[in-house]
Amino acid sequence: MTHAPQLHEFAPAKINLSLEIKGRRLDGYHELVSLVAFASVGDQLSATSTSTSTPSGLVLDVEGTNSQALQDDVPNDADNILIKAARALQAEGGVALGAKLSLEKNLPVAAGIGGGSADAAAALRLLSTLWDVNVAPERMGQIALQLGADVPVCLAGHPTLMTGIGDVLSPKIGLPVLPCVLVNPRVSVPTGEVFRKLNAPMLEDAEPVICPSEFANVDALCHWLEQHPNDLEAPARAIAPIISEVLELLSQSGPPRLVRMSGSGATCFGLYDTQTDADRAAAAMKAQQPTWWIEACQLTNA
């Protein structure tokens, strides 16, 4: 018996190095400007092609260190963004096949590092290959945006300046090697609640954010980031004060070159001069907070 081949796709954590909110549009969405990078840690997605023995022919199994948190938040597979991505691709390509999806969930849920969006983007990439669906990049970007504001940038998968509501992406931005530590206190912070707390004004004409196409070194990047903060950090800290503890712990470990919250929280990150510095800082923080999710990694140009 010939077994269907199993394909694999990495879903890296998305890190908002900066995140400026320019204001609310009339449709309720927020215009933003964010320098985004991707980490060497993430979820792993696998899939094999199947016949459509179920209504959509899609089956999802979730395992991994953060699988229970995901299952608690999304108990019904039909509501999972992975299944939504697969169904969208089935419809777009007229696919008569199904798939058995297996997700190794390593990233914390609702953590400000795009775990669900990265998983959806990985599903679009993986299933396009598995089902031999050829979708034009522009159309794939439209499908990604329908799934969520962070899915297009996760689909691109490289450092970029994200603007609009997440739908406008710059060409790839060159970053130096960025040793990093990610810390999440295992507290979920609802994105909608953070935006409501921010209470951004209505969008007006504003000066565009100018971002270099390449940063020569960590000094240049940190200098630029000091002028471009994460506007969601203050409202997120008001909702989840433990974020302040995370930032304080990071600030005391290393020391890092820069400490900041990613996305709408609660994950925070520190950037370090060397990977050895990052590894040592992560080990020290794990000793102090053994129940928190703490990972040393690199932010990559992949």
N, C-alpha and C positions, 0 to 999 in steps of 0.2 A: 504494500500500500504506500502510495506517495503522499507525504505530508505537505500541507501548504507551508511555504516559507514564512518565517517570522522575521519581521523587520523591526528595527529599533530607532528611536529618536530621543535626543536629549532636550529637555525643557529647562533652560537655565534661569536662575533668578534674575529678575529685572531690578536694577538699582537706579533710582532717581538721584543722580548726583546733585542736581538742582531741581527746583519745582516752583515756578512763579505763576501765580494765578492773576490773570489780567482783568478778569471780571466776568459777570454773568451775561449770557446772551438772552435775547427775548424768548428763545425756546427753552430756557432753563439750564442749558449746558454751560460749562465754564470753559473759557479760553485759557490756555496755559502755555507755558514755555518750559521745557524740561530737557536737560542734558541727561541722557540715559546710557547706561552701560550694562553689561551682562557678566554674571559671575560664573566661576568654574564649578559651582555647586548648583544642583537643581533636581528636578524630577526626571524619571526615566519612563518612557512610554514604549510599549511593544504592541504589535498587532499581527494577526494572521487573518487572511481572507476566508470568509465563510459564505454558505448559501443563506438566503433570507428565510430562515425557518421561523423567525419571530417577525413582528410587523415591520421593523426596520432592519432586521438582521444584525443588530448591534448588541453586544454584550460587553459590559465593563466590570473588571475585577480591580479592586484597589487594595494595595498592601503597602508596607513601608512604615517608617518610624512615625509619620504623621497621618497615617491612613484613617485612624479612628476619628480624628478631628474633622477630616473631610466628610466621612460618612455621617457624623453627627450633624454637620451643617447642611449636607445635601443627601438626605436619606433615600431619595428616589433617583435611580440612574437616569431617568428621562429628563430630569431637571439639571443634570450635570452639563457643564459647558463643553466637555469633551464630546458627549453624545450630540449636543446641539451642533457642534462643529462638523461631526461626521454626517449628520443628517443634511446640513447645508451643502456639503460636498456631494453627497448622493444626489440631491436635487439638481445641483448645478451641472453635474456630469451625466445625469441619467443612469446612474450606477445601479445595476441589478444585484450586486453582491452585498454581503454584509461583512462584519469584521468582529473578531474577538479582541478586545482591547485590554491590556494589562498595564496599570499605572503603579509605579513604585513612587509613593508620595513621600518625598524627603523634606520638602519645604513646608513651613507652618502655614496654616490657612488664615486668610484675611489679615495678612501681615505686612502689606505695603510693598511687596517685592514681586507682585504679578504672578503668583503661583498658578492660579486658575487660567489667566490669560496666556501664560507660557505653555501650559498644557494644551489649551485650545490651538495655539499656533503650531505646536508639535504635531497635533492630530491632523491639521490641514496639510502639513508637509509630508507626514508619514503616509496618510491615506491617499494622497495624490499619487505617490509612488506605488503603493500597494494595489490600487485600483486602476492605475495607468490613466489618470484623469489629467488632461492638459488644460489648465486654466490660465489665461493671460494674467500677468502680475497685477495690472490695475484692477481687474475684476476680483482677483484673490484678495486684494486690499479692501475692496468693498465688502466682501463676505466677512473678512476679519473684523471690520469696524462694526458690522451688524451684531457680532458676538460680544463686543465690549471695546471700550475706548483704548485699552492697553494692548489689545490683540494685534493691531497692525505693527506696532513697534516690536513686539515679541516675534512676529512673523519675520520681520527684517533681520533681527537677531544680531545686530552690530551696533556699536556706539553711534548715536545720532542725536540731533536736536529735534525734539518732538514739539510741534506747535498745533494751533487750532484746538480741536477737542481731542487730539491724539491722532488725527488723520493725516497731518502734514509732516513728513519726515525729510530731514536734510540728507544729503549724501553722507556716506560713512565718514565719521570723524576719527582722526587718528589719536589714540591715547597711549601714553607710556604704560609700561607694566605697572599695575596698581595692586600691590599686596593689600589685603583687606581682611577685616573681621566683621562678620554679621552677627548681631545679637538680637534675639527676640525673647521677651519674658513669658512667652506662651499666653499672651493676652490678645484677643482679637479686637480690632478697632473698626467699626463700621464706617466705610468711606462716606456714605451719605450723611452720617451724623457729623463727621468732621467738616464737610462742606457747609452744612447748616450752621455749625458753630462759627465758621469763618465769616459767614454772612458777607460775601464779596459784593462790592458795588456793581451796578450795571456796567457793561463793557463800554469803554470810550476809546477813542483813538489814542494810541500810546506809542512811544518810541520802540522800534523793534529791538529785540535782544540780538546783539552781534556776538557770534560764537566763532572762534577760530576753527579752521578746517582740520587743524592738527595742533596738539599740545606737545611741545618738545620734551618736557620733563614734568615731574610731579610738582616742582615749584611753580611752573607756569599754570598748571591746572588748579592748584590750590589757590593761587592768587585770583584766578578768574572766579572760582567758586565762592570765595569770600565776598564777592560783589553780587552773587546770585544765589540767594538762600532757598530754603524750602518753606514756602508760605503756609503750609499746612502743619508745620511743627507746633506752633503755639496752640492752635485749637485742639490738636491731637493730645498734647500734654495736659490741657485742661480737662479733657474727657478721660484720659488714662494717665494719671500722675506718675505711674510706674515708668513711663517713658523717660521722665527726668532722671530716675535712678539708673536706667540703662545708659543714658548719655554720660552721666557722672562716672559710671563704672568704666566705660570706654575711655573717657578723658584721662583717667588715672592709670590706664594700662598701656605701657609701651615706652614712651608716650606716642600717640598717633600724630600724624601731620594734620588731620582734619577729622572731626566727628560730626555726624549729622544723622537725621532721621530720613528714611526712604519712603516715598509715596505718602500715604495717609497714616503710616505707622502700623504696628508698633515697632517694626524692625528698624534698628539703627546700625550704622556702620562706622568703622574707623579705617582710614587709609594710613599705610605705614611705609617707611623707606625701604625695608627689605622684607622678604618672606619670612626670614628668621624672626624678625621683630613681631610680625603678625602672628606667627605660630606660638611664640612665647606669650604674647598678650592673650591669645585665645585660651591657652592652657591655664594661665593665672586666673582668668575670669571664670572658667569652668570650675576651678577649685573653690571660688567664692560663691558661685551660683550654679550648683550642679543640676538643677532642674530646668534651667533656661536652655533655649536652643542657641548654641554658640558655634560658629563655623569659621575657621580660617580658610581663605580662598584667594583667588586672584580675579580682578576684573580684566576681561580679555578683549582683544580686537577681533575675535572670531565672527 
